[in-house]
Each structure stands twice: as C-alpha cells, then as structure tokens.
Amino acid sequence: MRLTNHQKEKRFNRQLSATDFFEFGKLFFLVSTIAILVTACEEKMLHSCNLPKVSSEKIERTETANLSIFIDGTPSMVGYVSNNIDSRYKKILDSIDQISTTTWSKPKYFRFGQKKQLIDRDTYRSAKLPSFYQGGANFSVSQIDKLLLDPPGKDRVTIIVSDLYQKNADLGRVQQVLTQNYLKQGYSIGTLGVKSEFNGTIFDVGLTNQQFGYSTLGLNSEKYHPFYVLILGTYGNVYHFYEQMQQYGLKSVQHEFIIFSPQLVSQVSSLDPKAVKKEDGRGLTRPQTLKDNYLLLRKNGKESVQFLLMDRHSTSKSLTEELTYFPLSKVLQPSRSEVQREDRQYSPKRKSFESIGSLSGIQIENGNIERNSFKFNLDLKPDQFDKGIYTLTAKVFPETLQQPDWWQSWSSDENGLDGSKTNNLFRFMNGLSGNTLDSIREGNHAIAQLCYAIQKK
C-alpha cells in the first residue's frame, strides 16, 4: 500500500518527535547531573579571618583633655631645689608649666603627700623653692595610690612628679591601682626618668625605712639622684605630652622614657590579602581558589588570608612569611611571642568547618621582630594529615616584653644606700611590665594574625 504524501509527512513527524524526546531525555539527565554536582560543590567565603580591631579610642589623642598635675610635696623632694642649685628637676617643672599654660585648657595643680591639696599656678611654681616641701604632717610621706582613686577617662590626663620612694606596702598598692584603673581599662602609663642634681636627705629606704644624706656636688651626672614623671591617660595623650616636653626643654636633658600600654600596635599585622605567588618546590602553590567535590573557596581580596594548595606530589616544606609590623612609639616591645591557633576542617556532611585539634603537620614557629617586620616560619608536612580543606587562624601575642637596661642600673635593693639609684625601682617597673602582659591577654590585644586556607589533594 502506497502512502500519500500527507501520510508520509505525519509518519516522519511521529518518528522525529520520538527521536527528539529521546535526545531531550539525555539532555535533561545531563543537565540534572550537572546541577546536582554544582549544588554539591558549595561556594563559601571565609569570614573568620577578619582582623582584630585596635581600640582607636584608647590610643588617639584628645584635643580637649583635662590636665591634672600632682607634685610630691614630701621632704624627700627638697634636695632637688636646696642651696639654689640649678637642677634638672627645676627645668622639668618649668617644662610642665609651659606645656600646661600654652596647649592645655584650665589645668589643675596639686601638692600631695598622704593627701592631695589643690593649689594655684603660683604655688605650683614655688615647687622650685624649699618652702614648698614643708607642708606639715599631711605631707610627710607620699602615697601615690590615693591620687588614682578617680576613674580615668579619654578626656583626662594625669601628671605625677615624684622620686618614687614608697614604703614597700605602698609600692604594691601603687602597682595594683595603676593596673586596675589604667592598664586593664585600656589606658597607658608613661614613665619618664631623669637623674638630677641633689643635696638633701633620702627617706624610706629598705624594710626598716632608713634615711641617709646625699649630695651630688662634684659628681658626674651618672651619680645624680633620679626622679620620675608619670603620665597617665590614653596612649595618644601620653605620647603627645611627652612630645611637648621634648619641645619645651626635655630634649636637652638626659632622660629615659617608656610607655606601659595594653595595646602595642597601631594596627594588627597580617598577611597581604592581594598576594598571589607561586612557591618554589614541587606540588605547592598559592591559588586564588580552592575546590573539591563539595566546596569552593574563593578569595575576595579583602580578607587577610592566604590559600595553599598541596597536590599529591607535595613534600615537606618550610615557608617564611614576612609581615609589616606597626609598633606604637615608646611602648615596650615583645622579646618573644606566642601563637594561639584555631584549626578547622571542612565537613561535607555538615557543610561547615568544624574545629579540630591542632594539625601536627602544620607548625608555626614563634615570630621574630626585626625593625618594622615580623617574620614567621610555616612548616608543612602533608604526609601527617588527611586529604581535605582546612583553615588555620593564628593570633600572635607577646609572651615576654623587653626590659630596658636602665630599670636595673637605676635600681637599688632593699637596703641599698646609693643615692644615684631608686630603691626597688626594678621591682616596680618589672611588676608593671608583667601586669601589662596580663592586660594584653585579658583584653585579647593581638599584635599579629595569620590566616590560611589549606587544601591537600
């Protein structure tokens, strides 16, 4: 039976539709499979590598800060001004006076011993005369801790001038109050030390509170008697006041200066988020993305994270990472650092990174600070951990702080009768240094952070 042209056309259309349906089915299956694979490979951005922020409020200068100046009015100070000697002590008092009247609004002046006494500027200027230190029973012994009972603030700066000769129990209380009211609240303590001409009596020495006469007449400046200016407030205000003292005469006076601050840096050091470089050595690269069947990690150029990819040819390798270091001027610097790590592994089942113990195959050696750079060694041993994608976040904190040599050389022991030194100075300064470390840890003030995403294939 012959088919008409119309019948032939209808049969061809039926055959074409069946073929199309079959091809469409194959195409649908392919697209579905791809969709499943794409869905399985979840894309994520790393949000755990944001840098800790430095508290700008506690390190910036406040233009309108209130200034309070306390002068130790006890008899132990009169030796700096006796016999009309032109002492360095007098020069520093003049420097503080010039600063307080030219760049600060409405400064307040106090004389202190066991109590504090509000005085006017003329009385403050009379601190260059012996009569200032003859205030009677309330000014027989200095108790600095009683000056620090008012809470600090970002708009307050406190200046204390004293020889720091405190009874042993008082010395501990001064440390405690400075730590609780300042360091642990994020504020700083500037300590300026000056050796000055002196002719008088030194009191409260050792466990039995001995006293002895001391004169620097005919001695070289190394044998002069030390006194100190404590500058308390935000780091910015402390450092600004010190800079002003430099402009108003301090620069010509031999001195030592250090700032105890719970924040050591102006910003946290980190890996360059834009750095992409090939590593020398077989099987290790620094790509822009990490990808397996379950996860796609992509750099966004903002987070300070480095990607490391190790393929099946990877062998043990040590990488040297160099970060820019941003120290605040005049603060104590770390002599050693310690690393606090958080290691995580991506779980396809939970579709999230899960905390794990520290990976034994990845070690970070403690960093070394050289000028304004921070160097770390990252040791990779891929044979010691499984395939997968990991993240490693390491915060760096100071483990110990440097101790300036003058702390020891200016300090005498409990019963030392050396007028060129300060009784128990090292114990006082070293105690503040240890309390500074505690405040850094409690405040979580990291000085650097290393962040990696690592894939082993």
KAJO-V662931 format. One record per backbone hydrogen bond with DSSP energy under -1.0 kcal/mol. CO is the residue of the C=O (numbers start at 0). NH is the residue of the N-H. E is the energy in kcal/mol with one decimal. If there is no record, write none. Layout:
# KAJO-V662931
CO&NH&E / CO&NH&E
This chain:
# KAJO-V662931
3&7&-2.6 / 4&8&-2.1 / 5&9&-1.8 / 6&10&-2.3 / 7&11&-2.3 / 8&12&-2.0 / 9&13&-2.0 / 10&14&-2.2 / 11&15&-2.8 / 12&16&-2.3 / 13&17&-1.8 / 14&18&-2.3 / 15&19&-3.0 / 16&20&-2.4 / 17&21&-2.2 / 18&22&-2.6 / 19&23&-3.0 / 20&24&-2.1 / 21&25&-1.8 / 22&26&-2.4 / 23&27&-2.9 / 24&28&-2.3 / 25&29&-2.1 / 26&30&-2.7 / 27&31&-2.6 / 28&32&-2.3 / 29&33&-2.5 / 30&34&-2.6 / 31&35&-2.5 / 32&36&-2.4 / 33&37&-3.0 / 34&38&-2.7 / 35&39&-2.3 / 36&40&-1.8 / 39&41&-1.3 / 41&295&-3.0 / 43&297&-1.2 / 53&55&-1.1 / 55&59&-1.9 / 57&234&-2.5 / 61&64&-1.3 / 65&156&-2.9 / 66&107&-2.6 / 67&158&-3.0 / 68&109&-2.6 / 69&160&-2.7 / 70&111&-2.1 / 73&76&-2.1 / 74&77&-1.1 / 76&79&-1.7 / 77&80&-1.7 / 78&198&-2.0 / 81&84&-1.7 / 84&86&-1.6 / 86&90&-1.5 / 87&91&-2.2 / 88&92&-2.0 / 89&93&-2.3 / 90&94&-2.2 / 91&95&-2.5 / 92&96&-2.2 / 93&97&-2.5 / 94&98&-2.2 / 95&99&-2.7 / 96&100&-1.4 / 97&101&-1.1 / 98&102&-2.2 / 107&68&-3.0 / 108&118&-2.6 / 109&70&-2.5 / 110&116&-3.1 / 111&72&-2.7 / 112&142&-2.3 / 114&112&-2.4 / 116&110&-2.4 / 119&123&-2.1 / 120&124&-2.5 / 121&125&-1.1 / 123&126&-2.0 / 124&127&-1.1 / 125&128&-2.2 / 128&131&-1.3 / 129&132&-1.6 / 130&133&-1.4 / 135&138&-1.9 / 136&139&-1.2 / 137&113&-2.4 / 137&114&-1.0 / 142&145&-1.2 / 143&146&-2.1 / 152&155&-1.8 / 154&65&-3.5 / 156&67&-2.4 / 157&231&-2.9 / 158&69&-3.4 / 159&229&-3.0 / 160&71&-2.4 / 161&227&-3.1 / 163&165&-1.2 / 166&170&-2.4 / 167&171&-1.5 / 168&172&-1.6 / 169&173&-2.4 / 170&174&-2.1 / 171&175&-2.2 / 172&176&-2.7 / 173&177&-2.6 / 174&178&-2.3 / 175&179&-2.8 / 176&180&-2.7 / 177&181&-1.3 / 177&182&-1.7 / 178&183&-2.8 / 181&184&-1.0 / 181&186&-2.8 / 182&185&-1.5 / 187&232&-1.8 / 188&259&-2.9 / 189&230&-2.5 / 190&257&-1.5 / 191&228&-2.4 / 192&255&-2.4 / 193&226&-2.6 / 195&224&-2.3 / 197&215&-2.7 / 199&213&-3.0 / 201&211&-1.9 / 204&209&-3.0 / 205&208&-1.4 / 209&204&-2.4 / 211&201&-3.1 / 213&199&-2.4 / 215&218&-2.6 / 219&222&-2.1 / 220&223&-1.4 / 224&195&-2.5 / 226&193&-2.5 / 227&161&-2.3 / 228&191&-2.5 / 229&159&-2.3 / 230&189&-3.6 / 231&157&-2.2 / 232&187&-3.3 / 233&237&-2.6 / 234&238&-2.9 / 235&239&-2.1 / 236&240&-2.2 / 237&241&-2.0 / 238&242&-2.4 / 239&243&-2.2 / 240&244&-2.1 / 241&245&-1.9 / 242&246&-1.7 / 243&247&-1.8 / 244&249&-2.9 / 245&250&-1.1 / 249&252&-2.1 / 255&192&-3.1 / 257&190&-3.1 / 258&331&-1.2 / 259&188&-2.4 / 263&327&-2.8 / 268&448&-2.4 / 271&274&-1.2 / 282&310&-1.8 / 284&308&-2.6 / 287&298&-1.9 / 289&296&-3.2 / 293&41&-2.7 / 294&291&-2.2 / 295&43&-2.8 / 296&289&-2.1 / 302&304&-2.1 / 305&452&-2.3 / 307&454&-2.6 / 308&284&-2.0 / 309&456&-2.7 / 310&313&-2.1 / 316&379&-3.4 / 318&377&-3.2 / 320&375&-2.6 / 322&373&-3.1 / 325&265&-2.5 / 327&330&-1.1 / 329&258&-2.5 / 332&401&-3.0 / 335&398&-2.7 / 335&399&-1.5 / 337&396&-2.7 / 339&394&-2.6 / 341&392&-2.1 / 342&355&-2.5 / 343&390&-2.2 / 344&353&-3.0 / 346&350&-1.9 / 346&351&-1.2 / 351&346&-2.9 / 353&344&-2.5 / 358&361&-1.3 / 360&380&-2.9 / 362&378&-2.9 / 367&374&-2.3 / 369&372&-1.4 / 371&324&-2.7 / 372&369&-2.4 / 373&322&-3.4 / 374&367&-2.0 / 375&320&-2.8 / 376&364&-2.5 / 377&318&-3.0 / 378&362&-2.3 / 379&316&-2.2 / 380&383&-2.2 / 381&384&-1.2 / 387&455&-2.6 / 388&345&-2.6 / 389&453&-2.8 / 390&343&-2.5 / 391&451&-2.6 / 392&341&-2.1 / 393&449&-2.9 / 394&339&-3.0 / 395&446&-2.8 / 395&447&-1.1 / 396&337&-3.2 / 399&334&-2.1 / 399&335&-1.2 / 403&406&-1.3 / 404&408&-2.1 / 405&409&-2.1 / 407&410&-1.2 / 409&421&-3.4 / 411&423&-2.6 / 412&415&-1.5 / 417&420&-1.7 / 421&411&-1.8 / 421&424&-1.8 / 423&427&-1.9 / 424&428&-2.9 / 425&429&-3.1 / 426&430&-1.7 / 427&431&-1.9 / 428&432&-2.1 / 429&433&-2.3 / 430&434&-2.2 / 431&435&-2.0 / 432&436&-2.0 / 433&437&-2.0 / 434&438&-2.1 / 435&439&-2.1 / 436&440&-2.2 / 437&441&-2.7 / 438&442&-2.0 / 439&444&-2.5 / 440&443&-1.0 / 443&445&-1.5 / 446&268&-2.0 / 447&395&-3.1 / 449&393&-3.2 / 450&305&-2.2 / 451&391&-2.6 / 452&307&-2.5 / 453&389&-3.4 / 454&309&-2.9 / 455&387&-2.1
